[in-house]
Amino acid sequence: MYQKVVLVGQTNSGKSALFNRLSTAPKALVSKIPGTTRDRNYAAAEWQGKKFTLIDVAGADLHAKNFGLEAKILQQAIDKQIDLAIKEADLILFLIDLQRGLNQTDLQLAKKLKKLNKPIILVLNKADSPKWLAEVHQPSYWKLGMGEPIAVSAVTGLGVGDLLDQIAARLGSATQPVKKQTDQVKIKIAIIGRPNVGKSSLVNALLGEERVVVSPVPHTTREPQDTLFYFENTPIILIDTAGIRKKSKINLEIERLGVIKSIASLKKTDLALLVLDLTEKVSHQDKALLNLIVEAGRGLILVINKIDLVNNFSKKFEQFIKYYQHNLPGADWAPIVFVSAQTKQNVPQILKLAKQVKANRERKISSSELAVFLKQIIKNKRFQNSFWAKTNLQQTGINPPTFLLSIPALAAKRHLLHPAQLDIIEKGLRQKWDFTGTPIKINLD
């Protein structure tokens, strides 16, 4: 793994903006609302031939305890994420908002960071004009005992090159060796669902660690979070997305941006885990999310969470299967897994299925096999029209499996083609070959 550089500072000190600037990719969600970032966010970076991993964490907020129980619980979870990120980092970038100036929270953070005996670079952000740049020379910053501060502007890019020079120099003297990272990511999985169905808890259960913030406060996750890990020697990236509500209920700009990023993240994945709450009925929003995944051509596993909250679940298993099959039409090809993210019951099954779904999405069938298959299919009484005798079926793509059905006489007799005939062909393909968990596309020539 590459060495890691974590950005630490108060809320709204510009960590996420600088994170995006250093990584040259707008991965972190940025807004003027304090506390936008909540989980650990990772991105690759490179400077002077040195590759490293950046970690963006939530801002420290020592005043959260004064804003009620929910805020206190959430801040405790966030603080744990900050501590975990600092622990795994090789170098710390301590950010202070130059325009806000040094305050008590900064002093307490500085004291905490210095006790770790890790390399620290003091970064004074928001040096957006000569006026603020002059503030860098205040003696109070030197008294922190972190060496010469580096002034930057994440907005304009001022001083970012100098900061990268310092990062490269410090990493060169770090004690942890840099290992060459050659593994290619094999499976990308997005976790999709309504707010509070247990997506973040499921991520942590899959990873076996508290990788993302989990709390009883709805919309705890505000932006997609990418996490690389290994399962049975297979590299996997998990993307924990923000809970997606109906548009009419999205009342915060920051939530709207998170939802947009969550939907966009689908296009970068191989498959999605659609997480539903077993203790609630299937909603219109659940069905809308299902359609979103299918329309994107992604693989799909239905993950029904919270079985630990249902009495005598095993006796009701078949009943639940029928319920979800009936209420989620159009995805009968998707496997269903009932889990408890809290107790981790059945959670390993998800990743085993994910590997199977990935393989099914890449399945290739030869033209000769498809010719034999189609010859058998058109013996069905539904295919008695004469033009079916000269048809041809070829596979033209994967991810998802895509086929081209050529019917020479169809141009003049398109009205003779019934949708049910395409359904029979798709069903036949699924019976002949394993396409569990992936949609199939059949195009007409």
N, C-alpha and C positions, 0 to 999 in steps of 0.2 A: 504494500500500500504506500501511497505517497504521504509525505509529511503533511501535517494539518495546521492550518492557521485559523484561529477563531477571532471573531470580532465581538468585543464586549463593551457595553456602555449603557447609559440610561436610556429609557424610552425616548424615542424621537430625536436621538443624537445623529441619525443618518446612517446607521449601520447597514441597512438593507440597500440603500442607494450606493454606498461605497462597495458593498458586496457585489452588486451588479456591475459597477465600474471596473473593479479588479478582475472579475471573471469574464468580462466582455460579453456577458449574456444577461438579458433582463429576466432572470429566473425568480428573484424574490419579489414579492408584492410590496409596493412602495406607496405610502400615502402620508398625509399630514396628521392622520389620526394616531395618537400614541398607542403603542401596544399592538400594531398591525401584525408584526411577526410574533409567533407563539412557539412554534416547534423549531428544531434544528433544521437548517437548510444547507445543503451541500452543493458545491460546484467546483469544477476543475479550473485551474489557472496555471499560467506558465509565464516565466520571465527569465531572460538571459539563459535559456536552455534548461532552467529548473522547473519541474512540474510539481505542483502542490495542490492540496485540497483546501478550499475555503469553507468555513462553517459560520453561518449567520445564526444568531440566537435572539431570543426575545430580549427586550430591554429590561433592565432592572428597575423596579419601582418600589421604593421603600415605603410609599404612602398607601399602597393597596390595602393594607390592613385597616385603613380608616374608611373604606368604602363598602362595608357590609360583608356578610359571610361568603356570598358567591365570589366576590372579587378576591377575598382572602384565599379561598380554596384554589381558585384559578392561578393566583400568583405563586402559591406554594408549588403547584405542578410546573409552572414556568421556571421557577428558581431551580427546581431539580434538573430540568433540561439544560439550563445554563451551566450548572455544576458538572453535569456529565460531559458537556462539550468542552469545558475548560480542562477537565481531567484527561481527555484524549488528545488535546492539542499539543503541538510541539512549540508553537509560538502564539503569543497573545497580542492582538491589536486593541489597545485600550482607547476607546473613542470618547472624546469630550466635545460637546457642542460649544464652539468658540463664541457664538453669539449669545448663548445663555450664560456662559461663564462657569467657573468652578463653584460647585455647591457641596452641601453635606453628603449627598448621595455619591458624588464623584469621589470624595475623600474616603468614604467607607469602602467603596469598591476598590480604590487604589490600595488601601490597607490589606484588604482580603487577597488581592492578586499578588502582592509582593510576598506574601507568606508562602506562595506555591513554589517559589524558586524556579520559575520558568522564564525564558526570555520574553520581555515585554517591550513593545514599541508604543510610545505615547503619541496618539494621533489627534490633532485638533482640527475637527471638521467644520465645514461651513465658512471657510475663509474665502467668501465669495466676492470680496472687494478689498481694495487697499486699506480701507478703514479697519476691517476685521483682521486683515493680515498683520497689522501693527500690534494687535492684541497678543500675538504669539509670544512676545518678549516679556510678558508679565512674569515677575519672579515667582508667583504662586505656582506656576506649572513646573518650574524647575525644582521647587521644594518637595514635589511628589517623589523625588528620588528615582525617576525612571529615565534619566538622561535627557538629551535634547529632544524637544517635541518636534514633530513634523506637521506642518500646516498643509491641509488639503481642502479641496472643494469637490465633493462627490458629484455636484451638479455640473460644474464647469470643467472638471478634470485637472484643475490646478494642483500641482504637487503630487499627483498620483504616480508619475514616473519615479520621483524620488522615493516615495514610499515603497514601490516595488523593488527598487534597488536595495533598500534596507531589508526588506523581507528576504530577498535572495541571499544577501550577505549573512543574515542571521540563520537561515536554514542551512547554510553551508557549514556552520559551526555547531549545529544541533547534534545531540548524541545519538538519536535514533536513526538508523540507516534507512535510506530510501530504497524500497524494493521496486523492481521493474514491474509495471502493471500491464500484463499482456492479455488478460482474460477478456474475451468479448462477452457482452451481455447477451444471454440466450433468451430470456423471457422478460417481457415488460408487462406488468400487471397493474391496472388501475382499480382502485377500490371506490365504488360509486354507491350512493344511497342518500336518502333523506337525512336531515339533521338528527343526531342522537339515536341512530340505530345501532351504534357500536362500532363504527368504522375504525376509529383510532385505537380502540381496545383490541380490535381484530389485528391491526398492524403489529401492535406490541406482542400479541399472542403468537403471531407468525414468526416474529423476530426473536422472541424469547427475552426481550428487554424493553424498557420504557423508552422507546425511540421518539414517540410523539406525545404531546400533551393530551391527557385524558382527564376530563372533569364532567360533573353533571350539568355544567352550563352549556346550553345549546350553542352551536356555531363556534366551538372551541377551535377547531381547525379552520383557518381562513384562507389557506392557499395550498396547492398541491405540494406534497413533500415526497421527494425521491429518495429511496433507501436501497443501496446495493447490499446483497447478502448472498449466501450460498445455501442451496438445499440439495443434498445428495450430489455434491460436486458440480451442480449447475448454477451459474451466476443468474440471479434474479433481481430485477428492480421492482420494488413496490412503490406505487404512487398513491398516497393517501390524499384524497380530494376533499374539498370543502363540502359540507352538506348542502344539497341542492333543493331549494324550496320552489314553490310556484312564484312566477314573476311578481304577482300582485302582493306577495308577502315579503319581498326583498326590499327592505326599507333603509338599508345602509349602503353607501357607495362602496365601502370596503368589501362588503359581502357580495355586491354585484360583481366586482372585479375578481373576487375569489371564485365565483361560480363560472365566470367566463373562462378563467384559466383551467378550471376543473373539466369543463366541456372540451376545451382545446386539447387537454392532455389525453383524451380518448384516442385522438388521431395518431398518437405516438406509441400506442400500446399494442400488444398482441391480443390481449384478452382483458375482460373486466370481471370483477367480482361485484355483482349487484347484491348489496346487503339489505336484508329486510328484517324487521322486528317480528318475531313469532308471536309476541303478545298483542300485536296490532293487526287490523285487517289490511289487506292489500289496498292501497289507495290509488287514485288517479295519477298521482305524482310518481308512484312506483312504476305504473304502466308506461308513463311518459319517459322515464329513465330507461326502461327496457327498450322502448322503441328507438331511443337515442343511440343505444349501444348497437342494436341490430342494424340501423341505418348506416352507422359508421363502419359496418362490416367487421366488427371485432368479435373475438371469441367470447364466450359467456359461461360463467358458473353462477348459479343462484345460491347465495349463502344466507341461510335462515338462522339468525342469531337469537340468543337468549333462551335456549332450551332449558337452561337451569332454572328459569322462572315458571316453567310449566309442570304441573303435577302429572305424574304417570305419563310422561312423554312417550316412552317406548310403546305403550298400549295404543296411543293415538297416532302413531307414525303413519300408517297407511291413510288415515283420514286427512292428515296434513298434506301428504303427497298429492292426493286427489284435489285438495283445496287449491294448492298453488298451480297445479296443472290446469285447473279450470279457470282460475282468475288471472293467469298470465299466458293467454293464448299467443301463438306465434313463436314460442320459444320451447317447443316440446323437445327440441334437440339439445337443450341445455341441461346438464346434470344439476341435481339439487343436493346440497350438503347442509345438514342441520348441525349447528355448532353452538358452543358457549365460549365466547371470547374471554369471559371471566375465569372459567375453570379450565379452558383450553381443550375441552372435550371435542373430539373429531377435527380439530384444527389442522393437524398434519395431513388429513385427507385432501384438503384444499390444494396444497402444493403438488401432491401426487397427481391430482386431476389436472392441474395447470400444465404439468409436463405433457400429459396425454393430449390435452387440447392443443397445445403448441404443435405437437407432432401431427395431429390430425389436420391442422391448418396448412401444413407443409406437404401433405400427402400428394403424390403424383401418380397418375394412372395412365398407362400407355394407351395409344390409339387403338391397338389391336384388342386390348381388354375391353375398352369402351364399345368397340364395334360388336363384340360378342354380347355384351350387356344390352345394348340398344336393340339388337336382333331379338333378344328374349322379351324385352319390355313391350315392343310393338305387337306382340302376339296377344296382348290384352285386348278385350273387345272394345275398349275405349279408343283404340288406334286402328280402326278398320278403314279410315279414309285412305284412298289409294296413294296420296302423296307421301305417306309415311314410309313407303317402301324404299325411297331414295334418300332418306335422311342420314345425317352424319353427326356424330357427337365427338368433340375433342376438348381436352383440357387446355385452357389458355393461360391459366395463372394460379397462384396460391396466395394464401393470406388475404382473403379467404379463398378456398378452392373455387375456381371460376371455369365455367364450361361454355362452349359455343355450340349451339344446336343449329345445324344447317339443313334447311328444307327448301330445295330448289324451286318447288312449285308453290311455295307459301306466299309469294308476292301477290299472286292473283287470287289466292284462296285463303287469305289471312283470317277471314271470318270463320273458317272451318277449324281453326286452332282454339281449343278450349283451355282455360287456365288449369282445369283439373288434370289435363294431360301433363303439364309441366310439373304439377304436384306429384303425379305418379312417378315421373322420372326422378325427381329429387328423392322421394321416399325409397325408390329402388336403389339409388346410389348409396343412401345411408344404410340400407339393409345389406348391400354387397360389400361396402367398405366402411371403416370406422370414421365417421365424421362427427362424433360426439363433441359438443361444445363449440362448434363453429357453424356459421351460416354458410349456405352454398348459393352461388350466383349462377344462373343459367341465362345466357344471352342468346338472342335469336339473330341469325344471319339473314 
